[in-house]
Amino acid sequence: TRNKNEYFSYDEVNHQRVRVVTVKQSPIGNQAFNTNYYVQVAETLNKRIKLSHQILAGIFLPQLILLIVSIGMLLLGVSKGLKPLNDLNEAIAKRSDKQLEPVQLSNVPEEAGQLVESINSLIGKLKKAMELQNRFIADAAHQLRTPLAGIQAQLELVQNGKNNKPELDMVNKSVGKLVHLVNQLLKLARNQPESINALKFDQVDLFLLTKDVCSDLFPFAYHKNIDFGFEFKIQNDGTNYLILADSEKLKMLIQNLIDNAIRYTQNGGKVTVLLDEDDKNAFLYVEDNGYGISESEREKVFERFHRVIGNSQEGSGLGLSIVKEIVLLHNATISIKSPDIGKGTVFIVRFNKNVNPVDTDVNDIHASAE
């Protein structure tokens, strides 16, 4: 314990900094001398400085070595941990646009494994899309080749024959098929999911649009002597069939459904277009008493170039594919039923009046539909 008569201070002696201790003392025995005296002892700071350096060296050097070792181990661990990702990056970077096989890597950690699975899933979807595209091109080429071959054959007959009217009629018919097919291909291309950015959604009156389409297609039905009708249920509040849609695409959907019904209904048959709605949905029904579609064929009819087996009617096989694409773009649904009479087909399109198609990820809908 420090004595209260001891004082510590710093000073300088012979140009050296020293630590000074001063002790205050009083005379002992002789009370006549009551003057205090002081004793001072000084020591240089060399030992203190040397000791502090030794302490710092003993603490700092081990810490520095430990820090260097830790950084080295951290870099090694990170490098080893990232090696699977680097291998994955290298494996993908080396691939060409034609290599769509799944990525195969061994010793992949769980985190990187999930990434590999996601990449393989994406590659699988891309491969399927390319296969569908290649099949579509092959089917389109086949469909285009048929009317072109017919035109070429009939033209050869025209060149060699005298009575050219039958051959010219066949040429005109083949050209009509070709024009219809090309128009359907263009419509299908315009209704792919990636065209969502080009759509213009607005409030559309389904009643007025359907009425206009029925008027346009009435001559086609009249030519086949078909009983063609348009019906709608009147709401108590007098509201119209308003839905959020792209009017051009919606009109194309209605045209293809009604055209398909008239085209595949025999002469003298019946086609009825019906509108109905409730608080949440608007419904479009297109019913015919034609050849009908079996349950096994109902999912396939929306595939491109698919033709119902046993149906002799001519068509491109693209009309219902176009309808399906437009349905997906509008976040609607379409289903097929048999009418109560047991013969023919009923197409039912349901539009949700409370859903904005713009807020829906069309690619996800299209992928799930496929």
C-alpha positions in Angstrom: 0.0 0.0 0.0 1.3 3.4 -0.9 2.3 5.6 2.0 0.6 9.0 2.1 4.1 10.6 2.5 5.3 9.1 -0.8 5.0 11.0 -4.0 5.8 9.8 -7.5 6.6 11.9 -10.5 8.6 12.0 -13.7 11.7 14.2 -14.2 14.8 14.4 -16.4 18.4 13.7 -15.2 21.4 13.9 -17.4 19.0 14.1 -20.4 17.3 10.9 -19.4 13.7 10.6 -18.4 13.5 9.1 -14.9 10.8 8.0 -12.5 11.2 9.8 -9.1 9.8 8.8 -5.7 9.8 11.5 -3.0 9.4 10.5 0.7 8.5 13.1 3.3 10.2 12.6 6.7 9.9 14.3 10.0 12.6 14.6 12.7 12.6 11.9 15.3 13.4 12.5 19.0 14.4 16.2 18.9 11.2 18.2 18.9 13.2 21.4 18.7 13.6 20.7 15.0 10.1 20.6 13.5 11.2 21.2 9.9 10.4 18.3 7.6 13.0 16.9 5.1 12.5 15.0 1.9 14.3 12.0 0.5 14.2 11.5 -3.3 15.2 8.4 -5.3 15.2 8.4 -9.1 15.4 5.5 -11.6 15.6 5.5 -15.4 12.8 4.1 -17.5 14.9 1.6 -19.4 13.8 -1.4 -17.4 10.2 -0.4 -17.7 10.4 0.2 -21.4 12.2 -3.2 -21.9 9.6 -4.9 -19.8 6.7 -3.4 -21.7 8.3 -4.4 -25.0 8.7 -8.0 -23.7 5.1 -8.0 -22.7 3.9 -6.7 -26.0 6.1 -9.2 -27.9 4.7 -12.0 -25.8 1.2 -11.0 -26.6 1.3 -9.5 -30.1 3.5 -12.1 -31.9 1.4 -15.1 -30.9 -1.8 -13.2 -31.9 -0.2 -12.2 -35.2 0.8 -15.8 -35.9 -2.6 -17.0 -34.9 -4.3 -14.4 -37.2 -2.1 -15.4 -40.1 -2.8 -19.1 -39.6 -6.6 -18.3 -39.2 -6.6 -16.3 -42.5 -4.8 -19.1 -44.3 -7.2 -21.8 -43.0 -10.2 -19.5 -43.9 -8.9 -19.0 -47.4 -8.3 -22.7 -47.8 -11.7 -23.6 -46.4 -13.5 -21.1 -48.7 -11.5 -22.2 -51.7 -12.3 -25.9 -51.0 -16.0 -25.0 -50.2 -16.4 -23.1 -53.4 -14.7 -25.7 -55.6 -18.1 -27.4 -56.4 -19.5 -24.1 -57.6 -16.4 -23.4 -59.6 -16.6 -26.9 -61.1 -20.3 -26.3 -61.9 -19.5 -22.9 -63.5 -16.8 -24.5 -65.6 -19.1 -27.4 -66.6 -21.8 -25.0 -67.7 -19.4 -22.6 -69.4 -18.0 -25.4 -71.6 -21.4 -26.4 -72.9 -22.7 -25.5 -76.3 -26.2 -24.5 -77.1 -26.9 -28.1 -78.3 -25.9 -29.8 -75.1 -29.0 -30.1 -73.0 -28.2 -33.1 -70.9 -28.4 -32.8 -67.1 -25.3 -31.5 -65.3 -23.6 -34.4 -63.5 -21.2 -33.6 -60.7 -20.0 -35.8 -57.8 -19.3 -34.8 -54.2 -21.6 -31.8 -54.4 -22.7 -30.3 -51.0 -26.3 -30.0 -50.1 -26.5 -26.3 -50.9 -24.9 -26.7 -54.3 -26.9 -29.8 -54.9 -30.1 -27.8 -54.8 -28.6 -25.3 -57.3 -27.6 -28.2 -59.6 -31.2 -29.6 -59.4 -32.6 -26.2 -60.3 -30.3 -25.8 -63.2 -31.1 -29.4 -64.4 -34.8 -28.6 -64.1 -34.3 -25.4 -66.2 -32.3 -27.4 -68.8 -35.1 -30.0 -68.9 -37.7 -27.3 -69.6 -35.5 -25.8 -72.3 -35.0 -29.1 -73.9 -38.7 -29.8 -73.9 -39.4 -26.4 -75.4 -36.9 -27.0 -78.2 -38.4 -30.4 -78.8 -41.8 -28.9 -79.1 -40.5 -26.2 -81.4 -38.8 -28.8 -83.6 -41.9 -30.9 -83.7 -44.0 -27.8 -84.5 -41.6 -26.9 -87.4 -41.8 -30.5 -88.7 -45.6 -30.6 -88.4 -45.9 -27.2 -90.1 -43.6 -28.3 -92.9 -45.7 -31.4 -93.4 -49.0 -29.5 -93.3 -47.7 -26.9 -95.8 -46.3 -29.6 -98.1 -49.7 -31.2 -98.6 -51.5 -28.3 -100.3 -48.4 -27.3 -102.2 -48.0 -30.7 -103.6 -51.7 -30.7 -104.6 -51.3 -27.3 -106.3 -48.2 -28.6 -108.2 -50.0 -31.8 -109.3 -53.2 -29.9 -110.5 -51.1 -27.4 -112.4 -49.4 -30.2 -114.2 -52.8 -31.5 -115.2 -53.8 -28.1 -116.3 -50.8 -27.9 -118.6 -51.5 -31.3 -120.2 -55.3 -31.2 -120.3 -57.9 -29.3 -122.3 -60.8 -29.0 -119.9 -59.0 -27.2 -117.1 -62.0 -26.1 -115.0 -61.9 -29.1 -112.5 -58.1 -28.8 -112.1 -58.3 -25.1 -111.6 -61.0 -25.6 -109.0 -58.7 -28.0 -107.1 -55.9 -25.5 -107.4 -58.2 -22.8 -105.9 -59.2 -25.2 -103.1 -55.6 -26.1 -102.3 -54.6 -22.4 -102.3 -57.5 -21.7 -99.9 -56.2 -24.4 -97.5 -52.7 -23.0 -97.7 -53.9 -19.5 -97.0 -56.0 -20.7 -94.0 -53.1 -22.7 -92.6 -50.6 -19.8 -92.9 -53.1 -17.5 -91.3 -53.6 -19.9 -88.4 -49.8 -20.2 -88.0 -49.5 -16.5 -87.8 -52.3 -16.3 -85.2 -50.6 -19.0 -83.2 -47.3 -17.2 -83.2 -49.0 -14.0 -82.0 -50.5 -15.8 -79.0 -47.4 -17.3 -77.5 -46.9 -16.5 -73.8 -43.9 -14.3 -74.5 -46.3 -11.9 -76.3 -47.9 -10.9 -73.0 -46.1 -7.6 -73.1 -47.8 -6.7 -76.4 -51.3 -7.2 -75.0 -53.6 -4.3 -74.2 -56.0 -5.3 -71.4 -59.2 -3.2 -71.0 -62.8 -3.6 -70.0 -64.4 -5.5 -72.9 -68.1 -6.3 -73.3 -68.2 -10.0 -74.0 -71.8 -9.8 -75.2 -71.2 -7.2 -77.9 -68.0 -8.9 -79.1 -69.7 -12.3 -79.3 -72.7 -10.8 -81.1 -70.4 -9.3 -83.7 -68.5 -12.5 -84.3 -71.7 -14.4 -84.7 -72.9 -11.9 -87.3 -69.6 -12.4 -89.2 -69.8 -16.2 -89.2 -73.5 -16.5 -89.9 -72.9 -16.8 -93.7 -70.6 -19.7 -93.1 -73.3 -21.5 -91.1 -76.0 -20.5 -93.6 -74.0 -22.0 -96.4 -74.0 -25.4 -94.6 -77.7 -25.0 -93.7 -76.8 -25.0 -90.0 -79.3 -23.9 -87.3 -77.1 -21.2 -85.8 -78.2 -19.4 -82.7 -76.9 -16.9 -80.1 -78.4 -16.8 -76.7 -77.7 -15.0 -73.4 -79.1 -14.8 -70.0 -80.3 -11.4 -69.0 -79.2 -10.3 -65.5 -81.7 -8.7 -63.1 -79.5 -5.6 -62.6 -79.1 -5.2 -66.4 -75.3 -5.4 -66.2 -73.3 -6.3 -69.3 -70.8 -9.1 -69.6 -67.7 -6.9 -68.8 -64.4 -8.7 -68.4 -60.8 -7.5 -68.4 -59.3 -8.7 -71.7 -57.5 -7.9 -74.9 -60.3 -7.3 -77.4 -58.4 -8.5 -80.4 -57.3 -11.7 -78.8 -60.7 -12.3 -77.3 -62.4 -11.9 -80.7 -59.9 -14.4 -82.1 -60.8 -16.9 -79.4 -64.5 -16.6 -80.1 -64.0 -16.8 -83.8 -62.0 -20.0 -83.6 -64.4 -21.7 -81.2 -67.5 -20.9 -83.4 -65.6 -21.6 -86.7 -64.5 -24.9 -85.3 -68.1 -25.8 -84.2 -69.5 -24.9 -87.7 -66.7 -26.6 -89.6 -67.1 -29.9 -87.7 -70.9 -30.0 -87.7 -72.6 -31.8 -90.6 -74.8 -30.0 -93.0 -78.2 -29.3 -91.5 -76.8 -29.5 -87.9 -77.1 -27.1 -85.0 -74.7 -24.7 -83.4 -75.6 -22.6 -80.3 -73.6 -19.9 -78.7 -74.6 -19.0 -75.1 -73.4 -16.4 -72.6 -73.9 -16.7 -68.8 -72.4 -15.0 -65.8 -72.4 -14.9 -62.0 -70.8 -12.5 -59.5 -67.3 -13.7 -60.1 -67.2 -15.3 -63.6 -68.4 -14.9 -67.2 -69.1 -18.0 -69.2 -69.0 -18.6 -72.9 -70.6 -21.8 -74.2 -70.3 -23.0 -77.8 -72.4 -26.1 -78.4 -72.9 -28.2 -81.5 -74.5 -31.5 -82.4 -71.7 -32.6 -84.7 -69.4 -35.6 -84.6 -68.4 -35.1 -81.0 -65.1 -35.7 -79.2 -64.4 -38.7 -77.1 -63.1 -38.3 -73.6 -59.7 -39.8 -74.6 -59.3 -37.1 -77.3 -60.4 -34.1 -75.3 -57.0 -33.2 -73.9 -55.3 -33.8 -77.2 -57.5 -31.6 -79.3 -55.6 -28.5 -77.9 -52.3 -29.8 -79.3 -51.0 -28.3 -82.5 -52.0 -30.1 -85.7 -53.9 -32.8 -83.8 -56.9 -34.1 -85.7 -59.7 -36.2 -84.1 -59.4 -39.8 -85.3 -62.2 -40.7 -87.7 -63.2 -37.1 -88.6 -63.1 -36.5 -92.3 -63.6 -32.7 -92.0 -60.7 -30.6 -93.3 -58.9 -28.2 -91.1 -55.5 -27.0 -90.1 -55.5 -28.6 -86.6 -54.4 -25.2 -85.1 -57.8 -23.5 -84.2 -58.1 -25.0 -80.7 -54.4 -24.6 -80.1 -54.9 -20.8 -80.7 -57.9 -20.9 -78.4 -55.8 -22.6 -75.6 -53.0 -20.0 -75.9 -55.5 -17.1 -75.6 -57.2 -18.7 -72.7 -53.8 -19.0 -70.9 -53.0 -15.4 -71.7 -56.2 -14.3 -70.0 -55.8 -16.5 -67.0 -59.1 -18.2 -68.0 -60.1 -21.9 -68.2 -61.5 -24.0 -71.0 -63.2 -27.4 -70.7 -65.1 -29.8 -73.0 -68.3 -31.6 -72.2 -70.9 -33.6 -74.0 -74.4 -32.0 -74.5 -77.4 -33.5 -72.9 -78.5 -35.1 -76.1 -75.3 -37.3 -76.0 -74.1 -36.2 -79.4 -71.8 -33.3 -80.2 -69.6 -31.1 -78.1 -69.8 -28.2 -75.7 -66.8 -25.9 -75.2 -67.0 -23.9 -72.0 -64.7 -20.9 -71.4 -64.7 -19.3 -67.9 -63.4 -15.8 -67.4 -62.7 -14.6 -63.9 -64.0 -11.0 -63.7 -62.0 -10.3 -60.5 -58.6 -11.3 -61.7 -56.3 -9.0 -63.7 -54.4 -11.2 -66.3 -51.5 -8.7 -66.1 -50.8 -9.6 -62.5 -50.4 -13.3 -63.4 -47.2 -15.0 -64.4 -48.2 -16.3 -67.8 -45.1 -18.5 -68.2 -45.9 -20.3 -65.0 -49.5 -20.9 -66.1 -48.4 -22.1 -69.5 -45.8 -24.5 -68.0 -48.3 -25.9 -65.6 -50.9 -26.3 -68.4 -48.4 -28.4 -70.4 
